[in-house]
Amino acid sequence: MSYKIISADSHMCEPPNLWVERIDRRFRERAPRVVKDPNGQKGSFFVCENLPPFRVSGAFAAGRSFDKAFMEAGLENAIPGGWDPAARVKDMEQDGIVAEVLYTTCAFVLFWLDDAELQEACFCVYNDWLAEFCRYDPRRFAGLGLISLFDIEKGRKELERCKKLGLRGAMIWASPPETQPYSSRQYDAFWATAQELEMPLSLHLVTGRSKESQQDEADVAELYVRMVIRPNEIQRSFLTLVFSGVLERFPRLKIVSAEGDIAWVPHLLERADKYFRRFKQGYGVSLSLKPSEYFRRQVYATFIDDPLGLKTYHHTGSAENFMWSTDYPHQASTFPHTQEVFARMFQDIPEADKRKIVHDNAAKLYGFAV
């Protein structure tokens, strides 16, 4: 039996010349682009400024084996649904997906840029292109814009522009620069705008400002370490938003932990509640809720393949904060066997929770018609 699924974290496959062709002329020579075999590395890589080259083959490889031959292949292996909305809809129908929340792929690494103006220009190009893609079928697509927060007021205005373009949420740094912590009151106008516009803010793996985010293949052992511990950036940002009072001051602000799995959630909330309870009087912390209560009220987490998470999610109190994704068109994607994978993975999950995790929660958060 086919099940109605909303993928809460699918991805775009940006055309290789998107920024070269569209970015403001003053940045044309510095525009991000896809190149072949940079610095002797075999394969196609997304490059920009002095950032580590980002291998693209695995990012657009749904249904393919991630072996050495494929790693060295170019975008000729990419499935067209990544940038062609008509092809995308066909793939969704084949896979039993009724709607998707759309994240970037290549532009993840642009969150690592240090040049604020270049980052703003790159994000503007992507947001315009994504909005065009989503207009093909707004009933199926919820696009998430990219927001640069070096200049927070500019970021706030871009968030307003994304809303007018028809985008349904936005991505910000998974972890901000140390000089601009999320605990700072300078973000308050931005949080207020996101709350007012009902634009959920996503913290996705690979978009943080710490080294853990960077996908650098120069040291393979270190690359593995970073892939394993990356969710820590998002967990830290969530705790900062709680203990600095951001979620207290903005009770309708919605935050999404994207692609960081969910098994960590019960344990982190238990520890957060424990230390809040022990020390709140001594330090005079004036929060009206426990950390776990802020999470249940305002935070969501997506996952792809997390068997332990599906065994423990109920320890948070409900299934309302979790959303499944197919990760299309990335190599980790369940496409084109999503219905089979879903049936196997969720076979022991209560029907009401199953519906929430694979459909209802995303529909409510992003405004899809149920």
C-alpha positions as CSV (number, residue, x, y, z in Angstrom):
1,M,0.0,0.0,0.0
2,S,1.4,3.4,-1.0
3,Y,1.7,5.9,1.9
4,K,1.5,9.7,1.5
5,I,4.9,11.0,2.4
6,I,6.3,14.5,2.7
7,S,10.1,14.6,2.6
8,A,11.1,17.2,5.1
9,D,14.7,17.5,3.8
10,S,15.2,17.0,0.1
11,H,17.7,18.9,-2.0
12,M,18.3,20.9,-5.1
13,C,21.0,20.1,-7.7
14,E,22.1,23.6,-8.8
15,P,23.1,24.0,-12.4
16,P,26.9,24.3,-12.5
17,N,26.9,27.8,-14.0
18,L,24.1,29.2,-11.9
19,W,26.2,31.8,-10.1
20,V,28.6,32.5,-13.0
21,E,25.6,33.4,-15.2
22,R,23.4,35.2,-12.6
23,I,25.6,36.9,-10.0
24,D,26.1,40.7,-9.9
25,R,28.8,41.6,-12.5
26,R,31.2,42.8,-9.9
27,F,31.5,39.3,-8.4
28,R,31.5,37.5,-11.8
29,E,35.1,36.5,-11.7
30,R,34.8,35.2,-8.1
31,A,31.5,33.4,-8.6
32,P,31.2,29.8,-7.3
33,R,31.4,27.2,-10.1
34,V,31.9,23.5,-10.8
35,V,35.3,22.5,-12.1
36,K,36.9,19.2,-13.2
37,D,40.0,17.7,-11.4
38,P,41.1,20.7,-9.4
39,N,44.6,20.5,-7.9
40,G,45.0,16.9,-9.2
41,Q,41.9,15.7,-7.4
42,K,39.9,13.4,-9.7
43,G,36.2,14.3,-10.2
44,S,33.9,17.3,-10.3
45,F,34.1,19.9,-7.5
46,F,32.2,23.0,-6.5
47,V,34.7,25.7,-5.7
48,C,34.6,29.3,-4.5
49,E,37.4,31.6,-3.1
50,N,39.7,29.7,-0.7
51,L,37.1,27.2,0.5
52,P,38.0,23.5,0.4
53,P,36.8,22.0,-3.0
54,F,33.4,20.3,-2.5
55,R,33.0,17.0,-4.3
56,V,29.6,17.0,-6.1
57,S,29.2,13.4,-7.4
58,G,27.7,11.9,-4.2
59,A,25.4,14.9,-3.8
60,F,23.4,14.0,-6.9
61,A,23.6,10.3,-6.9
62,A,20.3,8.8,-5.7
63,G,20.1,5.1,-6.3
64,R,23.8,4.8,-7.3
65,S,26.7,3.0,-5.5
66,F,29.3,5.4,-4.0
67,D,32.4,3.7,-5.3
68,K,35.6,5.1,-6.5
69,A,34.6,5.2,-10.2
70,F,31.5,7.2,-9.4
71,M,33.3,9.5,-7.0
72,E,35.5,10.6,-9.9
73,A,32.6,11.0,-12.3
74,G,31.1,14.4,-13.2
75,L,27.7,16.0,-13.3
76,E,26.8,13.9,-16.4
77,N,25.7,11.3,-13.7
78,A,23.3,13.7,-12.0
79,I,19.6,12.9,-12.3
80,P,17.7,15.8,-13.9
81,G,15.1,16.1,-11.1
82,G,17.6,18.1,-9.1
83,W,17.1,21.2,-11.3
84,D,14.2,20.4,-13.7
85,P,10.9,20.6,-11.8
86,A,9.0,18.6,-14.4
87,A,11.5,15.7,-14.0
88,R,11.3,16.2,-10.2
89,V,7.5,15.7,-10.1
90,K,7.8,12.5,-12.2
91,D,10.4,11.1,-9.7
92,M,8.2,12.1,-6.8
93,E,5.2,10.4,-8.3
94,Q,7.2,7.2,-9.0
95,D,8.4,7.2,-5.4
96,G,5.1,8.0,-3.7
97,I,6.2,11.5,-2.4
98,V,3.4,14.1,-2.3
99,A,5.5,17.1,-1.3
100,E,9.1,18.1,-0.5
101,V,10.9,20.7,1.6
102,L,13.8,21.9,-0.6
103,Y,17.3,22.6,0.7
104,T,20.3,23.6,-1.2
105,T,23.3,21.3,-2.0
106,C,26.3,23.2,-3.3
107,A,25.5,26.4,-1.4
108,F,26.0,24.6,1.9
109,V,29.6,25.4,1.6
110,L,28.9,29.1,0.9
111,F,27.9,29.4,4.5
112,W,31.7,29.1,5.2
113,L,32.5,32.3,3.2
114,D,34.2,35.1,5.1
115,D,33.3,37.8,2.6
116,A,29.8,39.1,3.7
117,E,29.0,40.9,0.4
118,L,30.0,37.9,-1.8
119,Q,27.9,35.6,0.4
120,E,24.9,37.9,0.2
121,A,25.2,38.1,-3.5
122,C,25.5,34.3,-3.9
123,F,22.5,33.7,-1.6
124,C,20.4,36.2,-3.5
125,V,21.0,34.4,-6.8
126,Y,20.1,31.0,-5.2
127,N,16.9,32.4,-3.6
128,D,15.7,33.8,-6.9
129,W,16.4,30.6,-8.8
130,L,14.8,28.4,-6.1
131,A,11.6,30.5,-6.1
132,E,11.4,30.1,-9.9
133,F,11.7,26.3,-9.4
134,C,9.0,26.2,-6.7
135,R,6.5,28.2,-8.8
136,Y,6.2,25.2,-11.1
137,D,4.1,23.5,-8.5
138,P,3.8,25.3,-5.1
139,R,1.5,22.6,-3.8
140,R,4.4,20.2,-3.9
141,F,7.4,22.4,-3.2
142,A,8.4,24.3,-0.1
143,G,11.7,26.1,-0.8
144,L,14.0,27.3,1.9
145,G,16.0,30.5,1.2
146,L,19.6,31.1,2.3
147,I,20.2,34.0,4.7
148,S,23.5,35.7,5.4
149,L,23.7,37.0,8.9
150,F,27.1,38.9,8.9
151,D,24.9,42.0,8.6
152,I,21.8,41.0,10.6
153,E,19.6,43.8,9.3
154,K,20.4,42.8,5.7
155,G,19.6,39.2,6.6
156,R,16.3,40.3,8.1
157,K,15.3,42.1,4.9
158,E,16.4,39.1,2.8
159,L,14.1,36.9,4.9
160,E,11.2,39.3,4.2
161,R,12.1,39.1,0.4
162,C,12.2,35.3,0.6
163,K,8.7,35.3,2.0
164,K,7.4,37.6,-0.8
165,L,9.1,35.3,-3.3
166,G,6.9,32.4,-2.0
167,L,9.6,30.5,-0.1
168,R,8.4,28.8,3.1
169,G,11.4,29.1,5.4
170,A,15.1,29.8,5.5
171,M,18.5,28.4,6.4
172,I,21.0,30.1,8.7
173,W,24.4,29.0,10.1
174,A,24.2,25.7,12.0
175,S,26.6,27.4,14.3
176,P,27.5,31.1,14.0
177,P,30.9,32.8,14.2
178,E,32.3,33.1,17.7
179,T,32.1,36.8,17.4
180,Q,28.4,36.7,16.6
181,P,26.9,34.1,19.0
182,Y,23.2,33.4,18.8
183,S,22.9,34.5,22.4
184,S,23.5,38.1,21.3
185,R,20.6,40.5,21.5
186,Q,21.6,41.9,18.1
187,Y,19.7,39.0,16.5
188,D,16.4,39.9,18.2
189,A,14.9,41.8,15.2
190,F,15.7,38.9,13.0
191,W,14.1,36.4,15.3
192,A,11.1,38.6,15.6
193,T,10.7,38.9,11.8
194,A,11.0,35.1,11.4
195,Q,8.3,34.7,14.0
196,E,6.0,37.2,12.5
197,L,6.4,35.9,9.0
198,E,6.0,32.3,10.2
199,M,9.3,31.3,8.5
200,P,10.9,28.3,10.2
201,L,14.7,28.6,10.5
202,S,16.8,25.5,9.6
203,L,20.2,24.6,11.0
204,H,21.5,22.0,8.5
205,L,24.6,19.9,8.7
206,V,27.6,21.4,6.9
207,T,26.5,25.0,7.3
208,G,28.3,25.8,10.6
209,R,31.2,28.2,11.1
210,S,33.3,25.7,13.0
211,K,35.8,23.3,11.3
212,E,33.4,20.4,11.9
213,S,31.2,21.6,9.1
214,Q,33.9,21.8,6.4
215,Q,34.0,18.9,3.9
216,D,37.7,18.8,3.4
217,E,39.1,15.7,1.8
218,A,42.8,16.5,2.5
219,D,42.7,14.3,5.6
220,V,40.3,11.4,5.2
221,A,40.4,10.3,8.9
222,E,39.5,13.9,9.9
223,L,36.8,13.9,7.3
224,Y,35.2,10.8,8.9
225,V,35.5,12.4,12.4
226,R,33.7,15.5,11.2
227,M,30.9,13.6,9.5
228,V,30.2,11.7,12.8
229,I,30.2,14.7,15.2
230,R,28.6,17.4,13.1
231,P,25.2,17.2,14.8
232,N,27.0,18.7,17.9
233,E,27.0,22.1,16.2
234,I,23.2,22.1,15.9
235,Q,22.8,20.8,19.5
236,R,25.0,23.6,20.8
237,S,23.0,26.2,18.9
238,F,19.7,24.8,20.2
239,L,20.9,24.9,23.8
240,T,22.2,28.5,23.3
241,L,18.8,29.5,22.0
242,V,17.2,28.0,25.1
243,F,19.5,29.2,27.9
244,S,20.0,32.7,26.4
245,G,16.3,33.2,26.4
246,V,15.7,33.4,22.7
247,L,12.9,30.8,22.7
248,E,11.4,32.4,25.8
249,R,11.3,35.9,24.1
250,F,10.0,34.5,20.8
251,P,7.6,31.8,21.7
252,R,6.3,31.3,18.1
253,L,9.8,31.1,16.5
254,K,10.3,27.7,14.9
255,I,13.8,26.1,14.6
256,V,14.6,22.9,12.6
257,S,17.6,20.6,13.1
258,A,18.1,19.2,9.6
259,E,19.8,15.9,8.8
260,G,21.3,15.6,12.3
261,D,19.3,12.5,13.3
262,I,17.0,12.3,16.3
263,A,18.4,9.6,18.7
264,W,20.3,12.3,20.5
265,V,17.2,14.3,21.4
266,P,16.0,12.5,24.5
267,H,19.4,12.3,26.0
268,L,20.3,15.9,25.4
269,L,16.9,17.1,26.8
270,E,17.3,15.0,29.9
271,R,20.7,16.5,30.6
272,A,19.5,20.0,29.8
273,D,16.5,19.7,32.1
274,K,18.8,18.2,34.8
275,Y,21.3,21.1,34.8
276,F,18.5,23.7,34.5
277,R,16.8,22.2,37.6
278,R,20.0,22.0,39.6
279,F,21.4,25.5,39.0
280,K,18.5,27.8,38.1
281,Q,18.1,29.2,41.5
282,G,21.8,29.8,42.1
283,Y,22.3,31.6,38.9
284,G,18.9,33.3,38.8
285,V,17.9,31.9,35.4
286,S,14.4,33.3,34.6
287,L,13.1,30.8,32.1
288,S,9.4,29.9,32.4
289,L,9.8,26.5,30.8
290,K,12.2,23.5,31.0
291,P,14.5,23.1,28.0
292,S,12.5,20.0,27.0
293,E,9.4,22.1,27.0
294,Y,10.9,24.7,24.7
295,F,11.9,21.9,22.4
296,R,8.4,20.4,22.2
297,R,6.9,23.8,21.6
298,Q,9.4,25.2,19.0
299,V,11.9,22.8,17.6
300,Y,11.8,20.0,15.0
301,A,14.4,17.5,13.9
302,T,14.7,15.6,10.6
303,F,16.3,12.3,9.9
304,I,16.9,9.8,7.1
305,D,18.3,6.6,8.5
306,D,18.2,6.5,12.3
307,P,16.9,3.1,13.7
308,L,17.9,4.1,17.3
309,G,16.0,7.3,16.9
310,L,12.8,5.5,16.0
311,K,13.2,3.3,19.1
312,T,13.6,6.3,21.5
313,Y,11.8,9.3,20.0
314,H,8.8,8.7,22.3
315,H,10.9,9.6,25.3
316,T,10.5,13.2,24.4
317,G,6.8,12.9,25.1
318,S,5.4,12.8,21.5
319,A,6.1,12.4,17.8
320,E,5.2,15.9,17.0
321,N,8.8,17.2,16.7
322,F,10.2,14.8,14.2
323,M,10.1,14.6,10.4
324,W,11.4,12.0,8.0
325,S,13.2,12.8,4.7
326,T,14.2,10.9,1.6
327,D,17.3,13.1,1.0
328,Y,16.6,13.1,-2.7
329,P,18.7,13.4,-4.9
330,H,21.7,12.7,-2.7
331,Q,23.5,9.3,-2.6
332,A,21.9,8.5,0.8
333,S,18.5,8.9,-0.7
334,T,15.8,6.2,-0.4
335,F,14.8,7.0,-4.0
336,P,13.5,5.1,-6.0
337,H,12.5,2.6,-3.2
338,T,11.1,5.0,-0.6
339,Q,7.8,3.2,-0.1
340,E,9.6,-0.1,0.5
341,V,12.1,1.5,2.9
342,F,9.4,3.3,4.7
343,A,7.3,0.1,5.2
344,R,10.4,-1.7,6.6
345,M,11.7,1.1,8.7
346,F,8.4,2.2,10.3
347,Q,6.8,-1.2,10.7
348,D,6.9,-1.1,14.5
349,I,5.8,2.6,14.8
350,P,2.2,3.3,16.0
351,E,0.0,4.5,13.1
352,A,-0.7,7.9,14.6
353,D,3.0,8.6,15.2
354,K,3.9,7.3,11.7
355,R,1.5,9.8,10.1
356,K,2.9,12.7,12.1
357,I,6.5,11.8,11.3
358,V,6.2,11.2,7.6
359,H,3.5,13.7,6.7
360,D,1.5,15.7,9.2
361,N,4.3,17.6,11.1
362,A,5.9,18.8,7.8
363,A,2.5,19.7,6.4
364,K,1.7,21.8,9.4
365,L,5.1,23.5,9.7
366,Y,5.4,24.4,6.0
367,G,1.8,25.0,5.1
368,F,1.2,22.1,2.8
369,A,-2.5,21.3,2.2
370,V,-3.4,18.1,4.1
